[in-house]
Structures are given as structure tokens and as C-alpha cells.
Amino acid sequence: MSETPAESAARAKTAALIRDYYAAFNAGKTDAMLDFLTEDVIHDVNQGERRVGKEKFRAFNARMDHNYKEELKDIVVMVSKDGTRASAEFNVHGVYKNTDEGLPPATGQKYVLPAGTFFAIRDGKIARVTTYYNLTDWITQVVG
């Protein structure tokens, strides 16, 4: 079955939203990422607790910016026909700048880590961000 024009438009709009979200991340404009989120955004962090709301998302990004310098490469975005769900697969190229609580000491180690994120979209904004990566792989890379 082929897509209807409305389905094609919804998919294109959501794909652009996700690409813009990651462009802001890669430009180091993590506060600009907030513009793409609903006020009550759900942020599920890999092996961490669920955070709800833009302010908790902002606080998480501040911690990440302090401890890591990351760029996402090879981003592939996939979108449901109705545009309400999306996912992205990518490789994280990073530098571990400052020791993150509960993790090995940081000494400027570099890493490359495959990761993926699932999104829920509501009213043209991202309502849920759920990210997964292999923490054991990351620890192996930074411990050396």
C-alpha cells in the first residue's frame, strides 16, 4: 500500500523536526533543543530515571555538556506513516571531559558509540525522547 499525501507530509515534517533537533545538538546549542520539545516532554535516559519537563531536560543537558563533548554522525531518521513516532540511529563521537558521578575517571578519553533514540511526536513537537546505548561498551572504551 502506498502512502497518502497526508501521510507523506506528516512523515516529512517529523523527519525535519528530528533532523533539526540533532542539528542543534551538534551545533552545541542544547538550549535551542528545548524549542523542539513539548513543555511536558518525557526524557527516558539510558539506564537512568525518567525525567519529565523541559527544566529537567535542560538540567540533564547541562550535566552532559559539562562532562562530555559529543557529535552525532551517520544519523538515520525513521518515521511512522502518521508522523507520531520516530527513531534515529547514529554514532556518538565523544570526549569524556570531566568525571561523571558513578562512572570511571575522565582524562579526556575519546569514544565512538552506536546509539539510538525513540521519539513520540505531539502537535509538531517532541513529547518523548528515549535513548539507548551500550554502557558496557562505553566503559570499556574509556577505561581502555
C-alpha positions, 0 to 999 in steps of 0.5 A: 500500500502506498502512502497518502499525501497526508501521510507523506507530509506528516512523515516529512515534517517529523523527519525535519523536526528530528533532523533539526533537533540533532542539528542543534545538538551538534551545533552545541546549542542544547538550549535551542533543543528545548524549542523542539520539545513539548513543555511536558516532554518525557526524557527516558535516559539510558539506564537512568530515571525518567525525567519529565519537563523541559527544566529537567531536560535542560538540567540533564543537558547541562550535566552532559555538556559539562562532562562530555563533548559529543557529535552525532554522525551517520544519523538515520531518521525513521518515521511512522506513516502518521508522523507520531513516532520516530527513531534515529540511529547514529554514532556518538563521537565523544570526549569524556571531559570531566568525571561523571558521578558513578562512572570511571575517571575522565582524562579526556578519553575519546569514544565512538558509540552506536546509539539510538533514540525513540521519539513520540511526536505531539502537535509538531513537537517532541513529547518523548525522547528515549535513548539507548546505548551500550554502557558496557561498551562505553566503559570499556572504551574509556577505561581502555 
